Amino acid sequence: MMVKLVPVRVLLLLLVLWATGSDAQIDVCGRAPLNSKTDSRIVGGQDASEGAWPWQASLEIRNGLCGGSLINNQWVLSAAHCFTSTSTSGVSIYLGRHNRQNPLSSNELRLGASRIIVHEDYDSKSSDNDIALVQLDSTVDFTDYIQPVCLAAEGSAFPDGLDCWVTGWGTIQTGVSLPAPETLQEVDIPIVSNSRCASSYNTLTDNMVCAGLSAGGKDSCQGDSGGPLVTKNGSVWVQAGIVSFGRGCAEPDFPGVYARVSQYQSWINNQISTNQPGFINFQGSTGAATFVSMSLPLLLSVPPAVFSFFVLS
Ligand code: ARG
């Protein structure tokens, strides 16, 4: 009898731990203690303040520059087109980085990659599925300067005109590099609905989301690729897009095009088995959505906890 009971208890305990712990990033993601924005490389932007975007990663890929976002303690989300191969040699990832000056500041970490996963259906012609994951060669501890971002859950909606921010060290105009000391740039741009955006780009797919001004002047640009397009959901920042492509940069009626993160919740969860990133179902700027989505993992942890109380006691 005893022999049979122990494995059952262990199994139940594991079940409880799994149910309560698998979505652990939801409790930490998207917090930016040093970001003073109250609501929600780069053309038409401004210097970010240090620590404002603590998930921003800088990727140096054998002379190529890309952005990325930290999504848990060992994975960075980026764009498929940043990687011409999945070889990890010559790939450096910087976290907690404010400018690209050397030596590194005390808030910065430089890591290597242990694995690069490019989406199997990435199409370089249409840029469909322009998403990749980079595993860091060691896990990182979060600080005020290094924090994971929350990701938009499947079914999220980003309405036309929604205010978003994009960040990066890319060019400040087509062909014009960011001048020294190359401080991280930020710019706010509104979402452009897919139906409007499709009149600018005939290759637009449901896996893309657009952002920009009809008048142009503000955009991401070369070198910003792979970096995050985020919006604020209550007190938490959620990543809506990954910098992917555009016709030129900041041109009128040609918004920037981003990989639509919410289309990839299961793809990401299939690649990352432990410490899955925090996903938030974003539905606009109302506070109600925040409450429901944030409390869902908590709600889900109640039945197994109650169950285990009765069975294990
Ligand atoms: N493909 C570019 C890169 O590799 C990003 C272009 C973004 N373009 C734009 N207009 N938003 O860095």
Boltz pocket constraint, residues with backbone or C-beta under 6 A from the ligand:
constraints:
  - pocket:
      binder: B
      contacts: [[A, 65], [A, 170], [A, 219], [A, 220], [A, 221], [A, 222], [A, 223], [A, 224], [A, 225], [A, 226], [A, 243], [A, 244], [A, 245], [A, 246], [A, 247], [A, 248], [A, 249], [A, 250], [A, 254], [A, 255], [A, 256], [A, 257]]
      max_distance: 6.0
